[in-house]
Every structure is written in C-alpha cells, then in structure tokens.
Amino acid sequence: MQGKCLHRLSSGPHLPGSLPCSTPLESASLRASTAGCFASAFVYQSCGTCRPSGGAMVKLFDHTVEIKPVPYALAAVCLLLAWYWWVQRRRRVLLLDFACYKPPEELKVTKPLFLAGLKDVKLFSQESLDFQERIFTRNGLSEATYCPPSLHAKPPTATMDSAREEARMVLFGAVSKVLQRTGLHPRDFSFLVVNCSLFGPTPSLSAMVINHFKMRSDILSYNLGGMGCSAGLISIGLAQRLLSGDPGKYALVISTENITQNWYRGDDRSMLIPNTLFRMGGAAIVLTNRPSERSRAKYELQHVVRVHLGADDAAYECVFQKEDEAGHIGVALNRDLTKVAGKALERNLTTLGPKVLPLREKLAYLANHIRRHLLRQRRLKPYIPDFKSAFQHFCLHAGGRGVIEGLGKQLALPDRLLEPSYASLFWYGNTSSASVWYALGFIESARSLACGDIVWQVGFGSGFKCNSAVWKALRPIKAAKHEAWAHVEKEGTQGMWDNLRQPALSKKANIDIAARGGIDHMGSVGATDEDSIKAAACP
C-alpha cells in the first residue's frame, strides 16, 4: 500500500516548521492493543523535508506523533542488558558457609597406639608391619589424627553396623554444625548431594541424612559413590547445575569417606599405603543462588573444571579396589599413578588457565608454544604459567606428603601457600574428598582473606580424575571460628614444620623406584619388591 506524507493525510495541522510533501512512501501495518481490543493503524515514513528533527511521523488513531529511533533503540538495549544481568545474577552460586567435622578426643590415634593396633590384630607379617611403620613415621601425619570407634575396638570390627556408626558420627556432626553456622532449618534445602566413595549402604547415605534431619519430601537427593578423593568437587559441580536451573534455592553438599570396612588386612604392599594415610573426617557445605543472601555469603563460585582420563587403561587401573591373593579387599595403587596424575593436572590447568590467568601469563605461554612448536626449538622447556598471579590461596588435595610436595614443585609454590594443605594432612590425615575443605577452614581460621581474593581447590580421584573449583571471596574473612581448627590458635604450626623438616627415610631405605618399583613421590605403589621403599613421605 502506498501513501503520501502523513502530514497531508492527517486531519490535524502541520507540525511547526514542516512543509507539505507529496512524495509517496511504502507503508507498514501496526497492531495496537487498547482495553483488550485490537485496532489497525497505518504507519507512514515522511521524507527529510517533512522531518527536520530526524524522527519518523506515525499516524496512530487520531493522533500524529514523532518517533526518534536512536533513543528508543538505546532504551531497548539497556532493558536487554538489565534483563541479562538479572538472569545471570539469579544463576550465580554462592557459598553461604561450611563446616568440617572434628571427631571426639578419645578417637585420636597416636603412633604407639597405631603400631600396637597393627600387631594386636595379628593379620600382618613382620615385613608388612615394618613397612607400615616406616611410612607412618614420615608420611606427614601427626599424633592427633582420628580413626573410627570400630578400629579402636579390641579386636577391631568391620561390620555394617560399625560402618554406619562412623557415617552417622561424621555426617550428622558436620551437618549439625553447618546448620548452626548458617541459621538454616533442614527443611530449607531443595537439593542434597552426598559423596562417599567406598561405603554405599541401602538405604543410601543421603537417605540417612534426610531421615535424621526430617527433610522435605520433595527434596532432590543424590548419592555419589566410587568416585574417589575428587568427588567433593564433583558434588559442587552437580549442585551448581541444579541451582542454575532453579532460582531461589538452597543446596547441601556433604563430602566424606568411610574407612571402617576399608581397612586393608593383608600383606600386599600396593594396598597397605591407605592404612597409614586415610583417617576419619568429613565436611558439609551450604550453597545458594538467592541474591538476597549475597550480603552474608562468603564466596561466589567462579569455575568448576573436571578432567576424566578413564578412556585410558593405565589411568583407569592406577587406583583400583580389588581382592588380593588371600581374598582381602583393598585399594591398590600402582606405579602409573604419578604419571597419570601429572597428565590429569596438566589437562585441568590447560582448560582452567585461559579462564583465570592474567593477560601477561597468557602471552608468555603463547610465545613459548610458538617457539617450541612452530619454530621447532625443541630444547626449550615448556613454560609453566605463574598461577600465583591468578590465585591468592591454594587448597591442594592432602593425599600424602609426597602429593603436596610434588604439586608444590610443579606449580612453584612457596611453603606459605602449601601450609593449609600440609596442616590438613598433619592434623587430620587424608580425609579424601573433604581434605580441600579442611585446608580452606585452616585459611579462614589461622589466616585471613580479603574481599576479592581467589581460592583454588584441586582434588585427584580414581578413574582417573582431576577436578578443581575456583572461588571468589565476597567479603573479608578473618579468624573464622572453625571448631576443627580451634587448637591452631593456641599451638600454632611450628610443630608441624618441625615434623616435616625431618628426613623422610634413611638412605638405605630410600631406593629409587625407577629400577625396582615400590612407592613413588606421589604416594603410589609399584612392584611388591620388599626392598623397594621410596615412600609417599619422600620429597
């Protein structure tokens, strides 16, 4: 349909300064809604002569109006950006608070008690007893770690009831503490994620928590098993996905490991290491996506990066639960663990680096890559980015003294940044997936975080997996009252460093596994040669 200038068609007077025009223009149809009814109107575009102000003349019912496209376009863009900001704000995952379980004092395991218990059960050969004693002496654990009640019994018990008793102590203790810290009620939670690798009873551990705390019937619960020491960060990633699609909710994440039924009772050296490292512990974490909780939340989740090398047979089998020749069940660690763990960490950092590293580190890495691969400078060493420029705090998986030392060397971290992970190992042993939370609890209690500080958590697990999470502090955090770290205010960390400065093993025992198998610096075990003793405690 064609029409002349709107001024000529309009029954009203011309606008000031405008002239009649007879230029035909293409028109369009506009639908307008008024009081539930629809009416039709024609829109006419005027020529430049009739539109000195740069707008468009529109005939809408009996009125003539001028529309300026630029201001309206800017307003539309602003509204779109505001909508996008609001949607993203509702999807942000906040960490309200967390709590680490502190077992009662009567469950402490001292070195004499540990060694006496190994002899009293009369399950190990003398060679196996000597092997465990050497590792326990220099594995980075203090005499203040904790074992469940079943292993304090004489003789030790490994029944389903005793395993459930350990689970109830840890799960209920950690959850009760975090509810107290946040002021939330159990029925406030819409999502529950529990991870425990080696104990999967029926009903599940998540059902045990729901029953004890009388949670809602519509709560979405998940129970993760068999995923190793990195499962805690997998649980965080799962909770993040759940919260991103359902605004205004709370999620409870619980990470633990159960050692009652997983205390190895045989003589296979590849399975004896966990006896000397794993201890009782767990953590409960409260997450939310409620914008109203931002003012009291501690952290905002920035990234969760997961790497799974399970398609490779060597990676899949390097941490493997199985029976030995005598039928005793244990978790075997083989000589490929160090190589696989390094490869998994490299893949994780390759994905994470571009997300967190400053521009100068990215350019330095790019320049090194070009020189090595495009310019064929093969002798040039690969550039390892300085992750201290991206993170202010590190919570490394406390899998063993060798694990922490190995990661520290690979990332060029000073002792000050390794101290939280050493402290987690020293006072609580390897608590599996909860170890990164004990490390963060140490940072909050013994140190301080400034607003905007970035925290990196990284864990390794069977499969083989390397998972990491990045958190941003939303407010200053200083001298947080974590029951698990109350003793540090009195004792300090000097005793820990004195212990770590002791030589790992005698020179006679420190035999390189490159030729003869044994235990490497990441805490893995290779061949069962009785003279091959390079323990996880070795630097």
N, C-alpha and C positions, 0 to 999 in steps of 0.2 A: 504494500500500500504506500502510495506517495502522498505527500502533503506539503504545503508551503510553510513558511516560517510560522512559528507558534504565535507570534505577535499578530499576524494577520488573521489567524483563526480564532484568536481569543476575543471574547466579547468585551474584555476589560481594556483599559487604557494601556498604552505602551509604557514600558519602564523608562524612567528618566535617562536621557542620553542615548536611547536606542532608536533605530530607524527601521521603518517597514522594509521587508525583504521579500522577494518573490522566488528565491532560489529553492527548487524542490529538493527535498531530502528524504532519505529512507527512514521509515518509522518502525517502531517495535511495539509489541503489546506488553503491557504491565498488569499484573494481577494485584489488586489491592483488596485487603480484608478490613471490613468495618462492621463492628457489632454482630459478628457471626455471619455476615452476608458478604458475598463477593461481587465486586463491580469491575467493569472493564474501563481502562483508560488508555489513551494514546500518548506516546512519548515522541516528541519531535526535537531534533537537534537543530539549533539555529546556526546560522553562518557567523563568521567572525565579525561582520559588521553589526549584527544584532546582539552580539555577545561581547561587549567591551570588557567585561570583568573576567572572562576566561571560563565561565561556567556553562552549564547546559540548561536550556529552558524546558521545563516539564509542565504539561497540562494535566493536572490531576483533579478530576471532577470540575468544580467551578473556580479553581484557584490556579494561578500561574506562579511557579516557584523556580528559583535558580539553584542548581546543584553544582558545587565545586568539587571535582573528583579527587584532587590531591588530599585535602583534609580528611575526607571520608575514607580514602584508602589507608592513610596513616592510622586513623582510628581503628580500622578493621585489623591492621597488623598488630597494633597494641593490644587489642582484645584477644587476638590469637595467641600472642606471646604470653599474656596473662593467664590464659586458659592452660597453655602448655606448662607454665611454671607451677600452676596449682596442681595439675595432674602429677607432675614429677615430684612435687613436694609430698603428695599423699603416698607415693610409692617408695619414698626413702625409708630405709630400715635403720632404726635407732636401737642402740644397746642401752637399756634402762639401767641395769646393774647385773652383777653376777656374784656368786659365792662359791668358794672352794671348801670341800669337806675336810674337817680336821678330826681324825679319829681320837678316841679317848686315850689317855696316857698309858693305861695298862696294856695297850696293844703295841707299844713300842718294841722294836727289835734291836737289841744291841749285838755287837759282834760275838761276844761269848755265848749269848743265847742262840744266835743263828747257828754257830758251829756245833753247839751242843745238840740242837734240834736235828741237825743233819745226821749226827752219829746215833742219836737215840732211835730214829726210825728204822735203822738197820736195813736200809734199802740200797745204799750206795757202796761201791767198792772203795778201797782206800785211795786208789788213784783218782776216783771221781771226787772224793772228799777233799783231797789235796788240791785238785783243780779248782773247785768252787771256792776254797779258802783263799787261794792266791788271787782269784778275780775279785772276790768280795773285799779283800784288803785294799785294793787300789782302783775300785770302779767308780769312785766319786761319791758314794753314799756315806752318810754319817751314821751314828748310832741312834738316830732319832726317827728312822723310818718306821712304817707301821705294816703289820700283817694282820689278816682277819682272825677272829677268835678260833676258827677251826684249825689253823696252823699252830696255835698256842697250846692246843689240847695235847694230852699225852695218852695214847698216841694220836697224831693228827687225824682229823676226819675229812672226808671229801664227799659227803653225801649231798643230795639235792637240797635237803633242809638247811644244811650249813651254808651252802652257796646262796640260798635265798636269804638267810640271815645276813650275810655280808651285803647283798644287794639292798636289803631294806635299810641297813645302817647308813650306807652311802647315799642312796637315792633320797630317802626321807630326810636325812640330815642336811644335804645340800639344798633341797627344795625348801625346807622349812626356813633355812637361813636367808635364802634369796627373797622369799615372801616377806620376811621380816624387814629386809633392807628396802624393798620397794613399796611396801604397804598394800600390795595387791592381794585379792582373795583368789583361791584356786579356781573358782567359777568364772573369773575374769578372762581366762585363757580360751582362745578359739583353736589353737594348734599346740600339739605336743610332739616333740621329736626326742627319742631316747636312743643312744647308741652304746652298745656293749658288744665287743667282738666275739668273745669266747663263751658266753653264757646266754643261751636262748631258751628259757623255760616256756611252758604253756600253763596258764596264760602268760602273755609276754610281760616284759618289764614295764612297758608303757601302761599296760592294763593294771599292773601292781600299783603304779603311781596314781592312776585315775581312781582306783578303789580306795586307796588310803586317804586321799585328799578330797574324795567325793566331788570330782569334777563334773562338768556338764555332760549330758548325754549326747549332745551334738558336736562335741569336740572332735577334731580330726587328729588322730594319733598315728604315729609312725614309729616302728621299732627296727633300727638298723643293726645288723649283725654280720660278723665275719669280714669287716672292712678295715680292721687293723687300727694302728695308732693315729691315722689321719682322719678317722671317721668323725671326730668332733667338728672339723671344718666342713666336712660334707654335710653334717647336720645343719650348720649355719647356712650353707648354700641352699639347702632344702627349705629351711624356714624363710629365707629371703624370697624364694619363688612363691611360697604360699602367701606371704604378706603382700607381695607386689600385685596380686590379683584380687585382694580383698581388703579394702582400706578400713582403718579404724579398729584394728585387732591387736591382740597380744599373742605372742608365741613363747613357749617354754622349751628350752633345749637342755638336755641332760647328757653329759658325757662321762663314762666310767669304764672300768674293766673289772672283771671278776676273776680272782686268782685261786679261789678255794679248790675248784675241781681241775685247775690247770697247773698245779704244782707238779713238775715232772719228777717221776720216781724211778728213773732208770739210769743207765751208765753211758748213754750216747752223748758224747760231748757236744754235738751240734744242737742238742736240746737242753743242755744244762745252764746255758747263759741266762735265760729268763728267770731261773730260780734266784740268781744273785742280783737281778735288777728290778724286776716288777714288784710293786708294792700297792697297798690299798689306797684308794683315793677317787675323787670324782668332783664334778663341777656342775652347777646349774646356772643358766643364762636366760635373762628375760629380754626379748626383742619386741619391738612395736613399730607400727607405721603411723601412729597417731601424731599429727602435727602439734597438738596441744601438749604432748609430753616432751617436746624438744627442749624446753627450758630446764628440765631436770635430768634429761638423758646424759649419759657420759660420752658416748661415741656414736658416730654415724658410719655405717658400713659403706666402704668405697668400692672394694672389689673382692670377688672370690674367684680364684683361678685353680682349676683342677686338671691334673695330668694323670693319665692311666696308661701304663705300659703293658697291660695284661695280654695284648696280642703277641708279645714276645715270650717264648717258652722260658727262657732264663729268668726274665723278670717275674713271670707268673709263679715260678717254683722257688725263688730265693728265700721266701718266708712261707713255710708250709707246715700245716698241722698234720701229723701222721702218727702211726704206731711204730715203735722200734721193734727189734727182733724178739724182744721178750713180751711184746703186747702192751707196753706202757705208752700212753698217748702224750705227745709233747709237740712243741713248735720248733721245727728245725730251721736254723739259719745257715745258709751256705756261703761259700766263698765269693759268689757273684754279687752279693748284697752291696758291697761298696761301689762297684762299677755301675750297677743298676740305679742305686740311689743318686749317684752323681749325674747320670744321664737324665733321671726324672727331674732333679733340681734344675738342671740346665734348661730343659723344656719349659719348666714352670717359669723360670726367670725370663726366658725368651718371650713368653706371652705377656708376663707382667711388666717387664721393663718399659715398653713403649707407653704403658698407661701411667707410670709413676715417675720415671726418671726425668730430670730437667733436660732442657734442650742441649746444653753443652755436652752432657754424657751421651746423648743420642748421636750427636755429630761425631764425637770421638770414636764411638763404636762403629759408625758408618765408615769413617775414614780407615779404620783398621780392617774392616771387612773388605773394602775396595782394594787395599794394598795386598791383602793375603790372597784374595780370590781372582780379582781382575788383573792385577799387576804381577801375579804369580810370585809374591815374596813369601814363600812357604816357611822360611825360617823365622819369620816374625811371629811372636807369640800372640794368641788371641787376646783381645782387650777385654778385661773384666770390668764392667761399669762399677762406679763407686756408689753402692746402694745406701751408703751413709748420707748421701746428698738427698735421698728420697725419703728415708725413714729416720725418725729420731729414737725409736725404741724397737728392739728385736725380741720376739718370743719364739725361740727355736725349740723344736721337739727335744725333750730331755730323754732321749733314748739310751744314753750312756755317756760316759766321759769322752770317749772317742768320737761319738757323734757330734757333740758340741764343739770339740776341738777341731774336728775336720771341717765343719761348717764355718767356724770362725776363720780358719786359714783360707778356705775357698773364697770367702766374702771379705777377707782382710779386715775383720772386726777386732777392735781392742777388747781387753778384758772387761772394761767398764760396760760395754754393750752385751757381753756374754754373761755377765754376772746374774741377771734374772734367771737364765736357763740353768746355770750351774747351781743356783740356790734351790730351784725346783727339784733338781736331781739330788742334791745333797740332803735336804730335809725330808723329801717325800718319795725319793726314788723315781723309777719310771712308772708314772701313773697313766701311761698310754695316751689316749686322746685328750685327757684332762690336763696334761703337763703344760700346754701353752697357756692355760688359764691360771695355773699356779704361778707361772712366770709373770703374767700380767698383774696378778694380785700382789706379787713382790714389788713390781714397779710402782703400783699405787700406794703401797704401804711404806716402803723404805726410801722411795724417791718421790718425784713429782712429775706431773705432766702439765705443760702449758696449753692454753687453748690453741687449737690448730695443729698440735703435734700429731705425727703419723706413726701408727703402730703396725708392725708386720708380724703375723703369726704364720709359721710354717710347720707342717707335720708330714711324716712319712708313714706308709702303711702297706700291708700285704697286698699283693695283687699284680703289679706293684704300683703304688700311687704316691704322688707328691702334691699336696694341696696347701694353699695359702690364702690368707684373708688379710685385708688392709682396712684399718680403722682410723678415723679422724676424731681427735678429742674435741668435744664441743664446748668444754669449759675447763678451767684449771682444776686439776685433781692433785691433792697433796695430803699425805698422811691419812689415807683412807683406812678405815678400821676393818681390816680383814682378820678374822679370828685365826685363820691359818698362818698368819704372819705376825701375830702379836709378839712373839718371842724375839723377833729380829730387833725390835726397838730396844730391848734390854741386852741381848747378846751381841748384836752386830754381825758382821760377816767375816771377821778376821779368822775365826776358827775354820771356816770353810776354805779360805785361801791357803791357810797353813796345811790343810789336808791335801789340797790339790797340788801344792808345791813339792810334795814328797815324790820320790821316784816311783814310777808306775810299777815296774817289776825289776827283779835282778837281771843283770846282763846275761846270766846263764839261761834264764827262762825266756828272755826277750829274743826269740828266734824269728827271723823274717819268714812270713808265710808264703812269700813269692816262690820258694822252692819246696816247702814242706806242708802247706796247708795250715790249718789252725784258725785263730781268731784274728781278724784284721782290725784296723783302726776305727772302722765304723761299727764295730761290735758284732760282726758276723763270724760264723764258724765255717771252716772249710773241712779238710780231711780230719780223720779222727786219730792221727798220729799223736801218741801220748806225750812226745817231747816238743810238740809244736804249740808253744804258749805265747802268743802275742795278743794279750787280752784287750778287751774294749777299753781298759784303763790306760793303754799305752798312748802317748802323744802321737 
